[in-house]
Each structure stands twice: as structure tokens, then as C-alpha cells.
Amino acid sequence: MADQRFAATGKRKTAIARVILEPGDGTVTINKRPVDEYLDRETSKMIISQPLLLTGTYGKLNVRVNVAGGGGSGQAGAIRHGISKALLEFNPEFRDVLKRAGFLTRDSRVKERKKYGQPGARARFQYSKR
């Protein structure tokens, strides 16, 4: 077994996460910082650990992430997507479990563009007959 590295890319809104999984003690590093230092919300930490807990690999794989774009919630979603895809490379038998949980599906919802002649994407200026 040569170099045991499993890489994947995850996306959510405008956030893009490059994830590398390696056998280890379960260390999670995001942008060269520990996960507790990078993510401030507990829900974000929970979101990124979901695929590892679901597959029983929590604490067995080191996770290195390089994430850019978007906000905290979008980045957490992108990291979860990337970890899920990397876990498939690690063990293809995880596909059924991860697919059923919805972690392999790219959440394609993005902000709708603002239209000309109006104040926002769907908002309209108030109509007055007179």
C-alpha cells in the first residue's frame, strides 16, 4: 500500500472545498488551522462530522481541507460534500449509506440574480395606479 490518500472536491452555494483523507488519528484541519479554531458554530462542526460518523470512520482518518468562497454555512456544506465523495474513494461500499443520507447530492441552490428595473431578484417596486 503506497501513498494512502483519498481526495475529492465538494461544493455548496459559492463555496468550494478540496478534501484529502489519510489514515490517522482523526485530526481535522481546515485551511491549515484546527477545526475548532476555523469553525465557530457547533452546528457547522456537526455537519462536517456527519459522513464520518455515519460510515464509522470517525477518529480513524485524518481530514485535510482547503476551502474558499461563500460563508460559514456554505463552507460547512461543501466540506461535508467533499468528505462524502472522498469516503467513496476510500471504500465504495459506503455509497448506499451516504446516498440514502443525501450527502452525495450536490445542493445546487444558489442566489438568484437581481433583475434590471427591479429592486431584487423577485421583489418588485410598489405599484401605484395614480
Buried (B, 14 or more C-beta within 10 A) or exposed (E): EEEEBBBBBBBBBBBBBBBBBBEEEEEBBBEEEEBEEBBEEEEBBEBBBBBBEBBEBBEBBBBBBBBEBBEBBBBBBBBBBBBBBBBBEBEEEBEEBBEEBEBBEEBEEEEEEEEEEEEEEEEEEEEEEE
